[in-house]
Amino acid sequence: MKEKKVIVVESSESEESDGEGGDQRSYNDLKCNVCLLKYSATSKNRSPRILANCGHTVCFGCIKNITASQKVVRCPFCKKRTNMPHGTVKKLPKNYAIIGLIEEMNKEKNEIS
């Protein structure tokens, strides 16, 4: 029987919150890597959308700018093509994992205030 090797990679950052600013830093990291603006759970243009063929996430506004009137969007990171359902950016799936994190962080922020 062939043995499998497992490589464990440890993060240089602590996984525990480092106190004040830990959550804020995480929220700041939830941004579109095209326009560098924060994703939003409430703003249509800043809503995170998933490119189905590669899994990358880009904000609605950037995808809209990238595609113009095309029915296919090319991922700005890996260049894979994703067909837009019904030819519109609105039909691309939202990244609810990111939206959930934003909502949770906003809730915690409001509870602290």
Backbone hydrogen bonds in HBPLUS format (Angstrom, degrees):
<---DONOR---> <-ACCEPTOR-->    atom                        ^
c    i                          cat <-CA-CA->   ^        H-A-AA   ^      H-
h    n   atom  resd res      DA  || num        DHA   H-A  angle D-A-AA Bond
n    s   type  num  typ     dist DA aas  dist angle  dist       angle   num
A0022-GLY N   A0019-GLY O   3.19 MM   3  5.81 166.0  2.21 136.8 139.1     1
A0025-ARG N   A0021-GLY O   2.95 MM   4  6.00 157.8  2.00 146.6 151.2     2
A0026-SER N   A0022-GLY O   3.25 MM   4  6.49 155.6  2.32 140.0 146.4     3
A0027-TYR N   A0023-ASP O   2.91 MM   4  6.21 158.5  1.96 153.5 158.9     4
A0028-ASN N   A0024-GLN O   2.95 MM   4  6.17 157.4  2.00 149.2 155.4     5
A0029-ASP N   A0025-ARG O   3.12 MM   4  6.38 131.6  2.37 138.7 151.0     6
A0029-ASP N   A0026-SER O   3.06 MM   3  5.12 133.6  2.29  96.2 109.2     7
A0030-LEU N   A0027-TYR O   3.03 MM   3  5.32 154.2  2.10 107.7 115.7     8
A0031-LYS N   A0029-ASP O   2.95 MM   2  5.60 133.8  2.17 103.6  90.1     9
A0039-TYR N   A0030-LEU O   2.96 MM   9  6.07 171.4  1.97 145.7 146.8    10
A0032-CYS N   A0037-LEU O   2.92 MM   5  5.69 158.9  1.96 164.4 158.5    11
A0036-LEU N   A0032-CYS O   2.78 MM   4  5.03 133.8  1.99 136.9 149.9    12
A0040-SER N   A0046-ARG O   2.99 MM   6  5.11 151.0  2.08 116.4 119.4    13
A0046-ARG N   A0043-SER O   3.25 MM   3  5.35 132.3  2.49  99.0 111.3    14
A0047-SER N   A0044-LYS O   3.20 MM   3  5.26 164.5  2.23 106.7 111.1    15
A0061-GLY N   A0045-ASN O   2.83 MM  16  4.43 161.3  1.87 136.1 131.3    16
A0060-PHE N   A0047-SER O   2.91 MM  13  5.57 141.6  2.06 147.0 158.1    17
A0095-ASN N   A0048-PRO O   2.87 MM  47  5.43 156.9  1.92 136.5 137.6    18
A0049-ARG N   A0058-VAL O   2.89 MM   9  5.50 163.7  1.91 141.1 146.7    19
A0058-VAL N   A0049-ARG O   2.99 MM   9  5.50 156.4  2.04 154.8 159.2    20
A0050-ILE N   A0093-PRO O   2.82 MM  43  5.61 165.8  1.84 166.5 171.0    21
A0051-LEU N   A0056-HIS O   2.88 MM   5  5.54 167.9  1.89 169.1 173.0    22
A0054-CYS N   A0051-LEU O   3.24 MM   3  5.98 148.2  2.35 119.4 127.2    23
A0055-GLY N   A0051-LEU O   2.70 MM   4  5.27 156.1  1.75 173.5 177.0    24
A0063-ILE N   A0059-CYS O   3.05 MM   4  6.39 165.1  2.07 159.4 163.9    25
A0064-LYS N   A0060-PHE O   2.90 MM   4  6.09 161.3  1.93 153.6 159.4    26
A0065-ASN N   A0061-GLY O   2.98 MM   4  6.23 152.9  2.06 143.5 150.7    27
A0066-ILE N   A0062-CYS O   2.83 MM   4  6.03 154.7  1.90 151.0 158.1    28
A0067-THR N   A0063-ILE O   2.93 MM   4  6.05 160.9  1.97 155.2 159.0    29
A0068-ALA N   A0064-LYS O   3.18 MM   4  6.02 152.0  2.26 143.1 149.2    30
A0070-GLN N   A0067-THR O   2.86 MM   3  5.26 170.0  1.87 137.3 139.4    31
A0084-MET N   A0071-LYS O   2.88 MM  13  5.46 178.7  1.88 147.7 147.9    32
A0073-VAL N   A0082-THR O   2.88 MM   9  5.32 168.4  1.89 151.6 153.9    33
A0082-THR N   A0073-VAL O   2.84 MM   9  5.32 157.7  1.89 152.1 159.7    34
A0075-CYS N   A0080-LYS O   2.86 MM   5  5.43 172.5  1.87 155.8 156.1    35
A0079-LYS N   A0075-CYS O   3.00 MM   4  4.54 136.8  2.19 121.4 130.4    36
A0087-GLY N   A0084-MET O   2.90 MM   3  4.91 153.2  1.97 131.4 125.3    37
A0088-THR N   A0085-PRO O   3.28 MM   3  6.21 169.3  2.29 127.8 128.5    38
A0091-LYS N   A0088-THR O   3.28 MM   3  5.86 153.7  2.35 111.3 117.3    39
A0092-LEU N   A0089-VAL O   2.99 MM   3  5.50 163.6  2.02 117.6 123.0    40
A0099-ILE N   A0095-ASN O   3.10 MM   4  6.43 164.7  2.13 149.2 154.0    41
A0100-GLY N   A0096-TYR O   2.85 MM   4  5.78 156.4  1.90 137.0 143.4    42
A0101-LEU N   A0097-ALA O   3.12 MM   4  6.36 154.2  2.19 141.7 148.2    43
A0102-ILE N   A0098-ILE O   2.98 MM   4  6.25 161.0  2.01 155.0 159.8    44
A0103-GLU N   A0099-ILE O   2.95 MM   4  6.19 165.5  1.97 153.5 157.1    45
A0104-GLU N   A0100-GLY O   2.90 MM   4  6.06 159.3  1.94 148.4 154.4    46
A0105-MET N   A0101-LEU O   2.91 MM   4  6.07 162.9  1.94 150.7 155.3    47
A0106-ASN N   A0102-ILE O   2.87 MM   4  6.07 155.8  1.93 150.2 157.4    48
A0107-LYS N   A0103-GLU O   2.92 MM   4  6.08 152.7  2.00 144.6 152.1    49
A0108-GLU N   A0104-GLU O   2.98 MM   4  6.25 163.9  2.00 151.0 154.7    50
A0109-LYS N   A0105-MET O   2.89 MM   4  6.01 154.6  1.96 143.7 151.3    51
A0110-ASN N   A0106-ASN O   2.94 MM   4  6.14 153.6  2.01 145.4 151.7    52
A0111-GLU N   A0107-LYS O   2.97 MM   4  6.25 147.5  2.08 146.8 156.1    53
A0112-ILE N   A0108-GLU O   3.09 MM   4  6.30 145.9  2.21 145.0 153.1    54
A0113-SER N   A0109-LYS O   3.13 MM   4  6.35 149.4  2.22 142.4 150.5    55
